Amino acid sequence: MLQVFLLCGLMILMATKPTNLTELRKTMKSGKEVKIVCYGDSITYGFEEVKNVSSKPYPQTLEELLVKKYKNQKISVINEGHSGWRSDQAANKATELVLNQKPDVVLLDFGINDAYSDFTEVYFKKKMTELVKTVKKEGALVIILSPTPINTNKSNMVKAYIPILATIAKEQKVLYFDLHNAILKRAIKEKKKLSDILPDNIHFANAYYAWLAEEIFKFLNNAS
């Protein structure tokens, strides 16, 4: 009887979480509490070469945009970025750092440090799949983000991970947003060089972290 009760409670809890972006938008618009966890590396953390931390990492700007759009002060976007982290570290700590926060939505952004650790595409897929499976098991809406562009000799390796992430999203039935190409298109549109955006060739200059928030914001509001 206790097992049945616990199972029913878990099903009720999972049922209250949005299962797609349309439901997410309705929930945010309704005024209900929505917790979004951004789980990633130094790009999520907001590392900025000059001061070691951006004055405004993208999760902070994303929260402001969503609160303003939906007129809902109960929307919170939590920065769970860890400088230097790879997919294997993220998978190992996902329960402790992400699931324990009971998120409604989780954004995953890893890959740059995997490339610098020379993770093969096969190993990267294995660890990212483990991460996705762990994060989605309690019903959170999972969105995989492709790693942002870099301007170093590891750039091609990072690019090679992008179709792998799209495949994982399809196989695991979670959402996928190609943030990498969104930033490249934005740079072309605004006539900016990668050297302008990424002063150390990896991390964004403080002013450009807002781009990440704005592109993700557009995805959350417009994608189906």
C-alpha positions in Angstrom: 0.0 0.0 0.0 2.8 2.4 0.9 4.5 1.7 -2.5 1.3 2.5 -4.3 0.9 5.7 -2.4 4.5 6.8 -3.2 4.1 5.9 -6.8 0.9 7.9 -7.1 2.6 10.9 -5.4 5.4 10.7 -7.8 3.0 10.6 -10.8 1.1 13.6 -9.5 4.4 15.5 -9.0 5.6 14.7 -12.5 2.2 15.6 -14.0 2.5 19.1 -12.7 5.7 19.7 -14.6 5.5 21.1 -18.2 6.2 18.4 -20.8 6.7 20.6 -23.8 7.3 24.3 -24.5 3.7 25.1 -25.1 2.9 23.8 -21.6 5.9 25.7 -20.2 4.6 29.0 -21.7 1.1 28.4 -20.3 2.6 27.7 -16.8 4.7 30.8 -16.8 1.8 32.9 -18.0 -0.5 31.4 -15.3 1.6 32.9 -12.5 2.6 29.6 -11.1 6.1 29.0 -9.8 8.6 27.8 -12.5 12.1 26.8 -11.7 14.7 26.6 -14.5 18.2 25.2 -13.8 21.0 26.1 -16.2 23.5 23.3 -15.8 26.8 23.8 -17.7 30.4 24.8 -17.7 32.1 28.2 -17.5 29.9 29.6 -20.2 26.9 29.1 -18.0 28.8 30.2 -14.9 29.7 33.4 -16.8 33.5 33.4 -16.8 34.8 36.7 -18.1 38.5 37.0 -18.8 39.1 40.3 -17.2 37.3 39.8 -13.9 36.9 36.0 -13.8 33.1 36.3 -13.7 30.7 38.2 -15.8 28.7 41.0 -14.1 25.7 39.4 -15.6 25.8 35.7 -16.5 23.2 34.6 -19.0 20.9 32.8 -16.5 20.4 36.1 -14.7 19.4 37.9 -17.9 17.2 35.0 -19.0 15.3 35.3 -15.7 14.7 39.0 -16.1 13.5 38.5 -19.7 11.0 35.7 -18.7 9.7 37.6 -15.6 9.1 40.7 -17.7 7.5 38.7 -20.6 5.1 36.7 -18.5 4.6 39.1 -15.7 5.5 36.4 -13.2 7.8 37.0 -10.3 7.7 33.3 -9.5 9.9 32.4 -12.4 13.5 31.6 -11.2 16.5 30.8 -13.4 19.3 29.1 -11.4 22.9 29.3 -12.4 24.4 25.9 -11.9 27.5 26.5 -14.1 30.9 25.0 -13.1 34.1 26.2 -14.8 36.1 23.5 -16.5 33.4 20.9 -16.2 32.9 18.1 -18.7 29.9 15.8 -19.4 31.3 13.0 -17.2 31.5 15.4 -14.2 28.1 16.7 -14.9 26.6 13.2 -15.0 28.2 12.3 -11.7 26.8 15.3 -9.9 23.4 15.7 -11.6 21.3 14.3 -8.8 23.0 16.3 -6.1 23.2 19.6 -8.0 20.2 19.5 -10.3 17.5 17.0 -9.3 17.7 18.0 -5.6 16.5 21.5 -6.6 13.3 20.0 -8.1 13.5 21.9 -11.4 10.7 22.2 -13.9 13.1 22.8 -16.7 16.8 22.0 -17.1 19.1 23.5 -19.7 22.2 21.4 -20.4 25.3 23.0 -22.0 28.5 20.9 -22.1 31.1 20.1 -24.7 33.9 22.6 -24.8 35.9 21.1 -21.9 35.2 17.6 -23.3 36.9 18.7 -26.5 39.9 20.0 -24.5 40.0 16.6 -22.8 40.0 14.9 -26.2 36.9 12.9 -25.5 36.0 10.8 -28.5 32.6 11.3 -30.1 31.6 7.9 -28.8 32.6 8.7 -25.2 31.0 12.1 -25.3 27.7 10.6 -26.5 27.9 8.0 -23.8 28.3 10.5 -21.0 25.9 13.1 -22.3 23.3 10.3 -22.7 23.9 9.3 -19.1 23.4 12.9 -18.0 20.2 13.3 -20.0 18.7 10.1 -18.6 19.5 11.1 -15.0 18.1 14.6 -15.4 14.9 13.6 -17.1 14.0 10.7 -14.8 12.0 12.9 -12.4 10.0 14.6 -15.1 11.8 17.9 -15.7 11.6 19.3 -19.2 15.1 18.8 -20.6 16.7 21.1 -23.2 20.1 20.2 -24.7 22.1 23.2 -25.9 24.9 22.8 -28.3 28.2 24.2 -27.0 28.9 27.8 -27.9 31.5 28.7 -30.6 35.2 28.9 -29.8 38.0 30.3 -31.8 40.8 27.8 -31.1 42.3 24.6 -32.5 39.6 22.7 -30.7 36.8 24.4 -32.7 36.3 21.5 -35.1 36.1 19.0 -32.3 33.4 21.1 -30.6 31.5 21.3 -33.9 31.7 17.5 -34.3 29.8 17.2 -31.0 26.8 19.2 -32.3 25.1 16.5 -34.5 25.7 14.0 -31.6 23.7 16.2 -29.3 20.9 16.5 -31.8 20.9 12.7 -32.1 20.8 12.3 -28.3 17.9 14.7 -28.1 16.0 12.6 -30.7 16.8 9.3 -29.0 15.9 10.5 -25.5 12.9 12.5 -26.6 14.1 15.7 -25.1 14.4 19.2 -26.7 17.4 20.5 -28.5 18.5 24.1 -29.4 21.5 24.7 -31.6 22.9 27.6 -29.6 26.2 27.4 -31.4 24.8 28.3 -34.8 22.4 30.8 -33.3 25.4 32.8 -31.9 27.3 32.5 -35.2 24.2 33.8 -37.1 23.8 36.6 -34.6 27.5 37.6 -35.1 27.1 37.7 -38.9 23.9 39.7 -38.6 25.5 42.3 -36.3 28.8 42.2 -38.2 30.9 41.0 -35.3 34.0 38.9 -35.4 34.5 36.0 -33.0 37.5 37.8 -31.7 35.1 40.7 -30.7 32.7 38.4 -28.9 35.3 36.0 -27.4 38.3 38.0 -26.2 40.1 34.9 -24.9 38.8 32.8 -27.9 36.5 30.8 -25.6 34.6 32.9 -23.1 32.3 35.8 -24.0 33.1 39.4 -23.3 30.8 40.7 -20.6 28.5 42.6 -23.0 27.9 39.5 -25.1 26.6 37.1 -22.4 23.2 38.8 -23.0 23.2 37.2 -26.5 23.0 33.8 -24.9 20.0 34.7 -22.8 18.3 36.5 -25.7 18.7 33.5 -28.1 17.5 31.0 -25.5 14.6 33.3 -24.6 13.6 33.4 -28.3 13.7 29.6 -28.5 11.6 29.2 -25.3 9.0 31.6 -26.7 8.8 30.6 -30.3 9.8 26.9 -30.7 7.1 24.2 -30.7 
